[in-house]
Amino acid sequence: MTVVVASMPNFRDVGGRRTSDGGHVRTGMLFRSDQIAQLTQDDAAALGGIGLRYVYDLRTEAERAMLPGERIAGATHVSLDVLADDRQSVPARLLRLFADPGSAESILGNGRGAAMFVESYRSFVRLPSARAGFRQLFVGLADPGHLPAMLHCTTGKDRTGWACAALQLLLGVPQEAVLEDYLESNSRVLRKYEPHLNAFAAGGGDPSILLPVLSVRREYLDAAIDAACRDYGSIEGYFRDGLQVGDESMRSLRQRFIVQ
């Protein structure tokens, strides 16, 4: 399902990819996005036409306080602070770093930004708050009464990116196809944050140090997949033993999302 929401450039359907057994992930069921803020009437109408029942917000309390976002009419909004146990995570501090070039340099310079993001992706798998939040998300998505649904964070590329990649892998989408879908965020997110990069430079900062945190890279997603497989043996093991998503819920996810 192609829906354009101009104020949310990383909005897109999670479905459409082929699975390894010849099926494909059903479209029109789950959408992903960056933050919901300052919706125009046209954007609100576009979202309203989808018939969303649930909206899952993966941001921290601080992020929600900075940009509360809009409410989608007719949808139940659920906040899942997956980084509650790691307030120093770069994804949780991204908006604040834009406003402080000095702190950004000390935190992100000399390759530290990319290294920190690799660790952040491992934390998506290992933090207790992440396991609890992603468990609630996937159990919710297994319930047909929660669909169609949308999930989002601030940029829609990291916490949201891992959630969508994990689901696609569970559904049998080949890893290279999952990676291709994940990397699509780059062309969408960087365009949106170009004014922030320009303002950062005007304030004396080096915009290049922000690129590793405003983009997605193969090594980021690989770090999360590797952590899941090391800790739990496989993506299915991650769902079953890490997230405590039961076999019935996993069967329901496959029934709801896979079309043969």
C-alpha positions in Angstrom: 0.0 0.0 0.0 1.6 3.3 -1.1 0.7 6.2 1.2 2.6 9.5 1.1 2.8 11.5 4.3 5.0 14.5 3.5 5.7 15.5 7.2 6.8 11.9 7.9 9.3 11.1 5.1 10.3 7.7 6.7 6.7 6.5 6.6 6.2 3.3 4.6 4.6 -0.1 4.6 6.5 -2.9 6.3 5.0 -5.5 3.9 5.8 -6.4 0.4 9.1 -8.4 0.7 9.3 -12.0 -0.5 9.8 -14.8 1.9 12.3 -17.6 1.3 9.4 -20.1 0.8 7.9 -18.1 -2.0 5.3 -16.1 -0.1 5.4 -12.4 0.7 4.7 -10.2 3.6 1.2 -8.8 3.5 0.9 -5.1 2.8 -1.6 -2.7 4.5 -1.1 -4.4 7.9 1.9 -2.6 9.5 3.5 0.7 8.8 6.6 2.3 10.1 7.5 5.9 10.5 9.6 8.7 12.1 7.9 10.8 14.7 4.4 12.1 14.3 4.5 15.8 14.6 2.9 18.8 12.9 0.6 16.8 10.6 -1.0 18.8 7.9 -4.6 18.3 7.1 -3.6 16.3 4.0 -1.2 14.1 6.1 -3.8 13.5 8.7 -6.4 12.5 6.1 -3.8 10.2 4.5 -3.2 8.4 7.8 -6.9 8.4 8.6 -7.6 6.6 5.4 -5.5 3.6 6.5 -7.8 2.8 9.4 -5.0 2.4 11.9 -6.1 0.7 15.1 -2.9 0.9 17.1 0.1 3.3 17.1 3.2 2.1 19.0 5.6 4.8 20.0 9.1 3.5 20.9 10.6 6.8 22.1 11.8 7.7 25.6 9.8 9.9 28.0 12.2 12.8 27.3 11.7 12.5 23.5 8.0 12.4 23.9 8.1 15.5 26.1 10.2 17.4 23.5 8.0 16.5 20.6 4.6 15.1 21.9 3.4 14.5 18.4 -0.2 14.2 17.1 -2.9 11.7 18.0 -4.2 9.6 15.1 -8.0 9.6 15.2 -9.5 6.3 15.9 -6.2 4.7 17.0 -5.1 3.5 20.4 -1.6 5.0 21.2 0.8 2.8 23.2 4.1 4.1 24.5 6.9 1.5 24.7 10.1 3.1 26.1 12.5 0.4 24.9 15.5 2.4 26.0 14.2 3.1 29.5 17.2 1.2 31.0 19.8 3.2 29.0 19.2 7.0 29.2 22.7 7.6 27.8 22.0 5.8 24.5 22.7 7.9 21.4 19.2 7.3 19.9 17.6 8.6 23.1 19.8 11.8 23.1 19.8 12.6 19.3 17.6 15.7 19.4 19.7 17.2 22.3 23.0 16.7 20.4 21.7 18.8 17.5 21.6 21.8 19.8 25.1 21.4 21.4 28.0 21.1 18.9 30.6 21.0 21.6 29.0 18.0 23.4 28.3 16.3 20.1 32.0 16.5 19.1 33.1 15.1 22.5 30.5 12.3 22.3 30.5 11.4 18.6 33.9 12.6 17.2 36.7 10.3 16.0 34.4 7.5 15.0 32.8 7.3 18.4 29.3 7.9 17.0 29.3 4.8 14.8 30.8 2.6 17.6 28.2 3.8 20.0 25.4 2.9 17.5 26.8 -0.6 17.1 26.5 -0.9 20.9 23.0 0.6 20.9 21.8 -2.0 18.4 23.1 -4.7 20.7 21.2 -3.1 23.5 18.0 -3.3 21.5 18.4 -7.1 22.0 19.8 -7.2 25.5 18.3 -4.4 27.6 15.4 -5.6 29.9 13.4 -2.6 28.9 13.9 -3.4 25.2 12.9 -7.0 25.7 9.8 -6.0 27.6 8.8 -3.3 25.1 9.4 -5.4 22.0 7.6 -8.3 23.6 4.5 -6.1 24.1 4.8 -4.8 20.5 5.0 -8.3 18.9 2.3 -9.8 21.1 0.1 -6.9 20.2 0.8 -7.3 16.5 -0.2 -11.0 16.7 -3.7 -9.8 17.8 -5.8 -9.2 14.7 -7.7 -6.6 16.7 -4.6 -4.4 16.7 -4.2 -4.3 12.9 -3.6 -2.2 10.9 -0.9 -0.7 13.1 2.0 1.7 12.9 5.2 1.9 14.9 7.6 4.8 15.1 10.4 6.4 17.1 12.1 9.7 16.5 13.7 9.1 13.1 12.0 5.7 12.4 15.4 4.1 11.5 16.9 2.5 14.6 14.5 1.2 17.2 11.8 1.0 14.6 14.3 -0.4 12.1 15.2 -3.2 14.4 11.6 -4.1 15.2 10.7 -4.3 11.5 13.9 -6.2 10.6 13.3 -8.7 13.4 9.7 -9.3 12.3 10.7 -9.7 8.7 13.3 -12.2 9.6 10.9 -14.2 11.8 8.5 -14.2 8.8 11.2 -15.7 6.6 12.3 -12.7 4.5 16.0 -13.4 3.5 18.5 -11.4 5.4 19.8 -9.5 2.4 16.2 -8.4 1.5 15.7 -7.3 5.1 18.9 -5.3 5.0 17.8 -3.6 1.7 14.6 -2.5 3.3 16.4 -1.3 6.4 18.8 0.8 4.4 16.0 2.6 2.6 15.8 4.9 5.7 19.0 6.6 4.5 17.5 8.5 1.6 14.5 9.4 3.6 16.0 10.5 7.0 18.9 12.6 5.7 16.7 14.7 3.5 14.5 15.6 6.5 17.4 16.5 8.8 19.3 18.6 6.3 18.2 21.8 7.9 19.4 20.5 11.3 22.8 19.7 9.7 23.0 23.3 8.3 22.1 24.8 11.7 24.6 22.6 13.4 27.3 23.8 11.0 26.2 27.4 11.6 26.7 26.9 15.3 30.3 25.8 14.8 29.8 22.1 14.6 31.1 19.6 12.1 28.1 18.1 10.4 30.1 15.0 9.3 30.1 13.7 12.9 26.3 13.6 12.8 26.1 11.4 9.7 26.8 8.1 11.5 23.8 8.8 13.8 21.5 10.2 11.1 22.0 7.2 8.9 21.7 3.4 9.1 24.6 1.1 8.3 24.9 -2.6 7.6 27.1 -3.0 10.7 24.4 -1.6 13.0 21.8 -4.2 11.9 24.3 -6.9 11.8 25.2 -6.2 15.4 21.6 -6.7 16.6 21.2 -9.9 14.5 24.4 -11.2 15.8 23.5 -10.5 19.4 20.1 -12.2 19.0 21.6 -15.3 17.4 24.5 -15.5 19.9 22.2 -15.1 22.9 19.3 -17.2 21.7 20.5 -19.3 18.9 18.3 -17.8 16.1 15.8 -15.1 15.5 13.0 -17.5 16.5 14.9 -18.2 19.7 15.1 -14.5 20.3 11.4 -14.2 20.0 10.7 -17.3 22.1 13.3 -17.1 24.8 14.4 -13.5 24.7 11.1 -11.8 24.3 8.9 -14.6 25.7 6.7 -14.4 22.6 4.9 -17.8 22.7 4.6 -20.2 19.9 0.9 -19.3 19.5 1.7 -15.6 19.0 4.5 -16.5 16.5 2.0 -18.6 14.6 -0.5 -15.8 14.6 2.1 -13.3 13.3 2.9 -15.7 10.4 -0.8 -16.2 9.7 -1.5 -12.5 9.7 1.5 -11.3 7.8 2.4 -14.0 5.3 0.6 -14.4 2.0 1.4 -17.5 0.0 
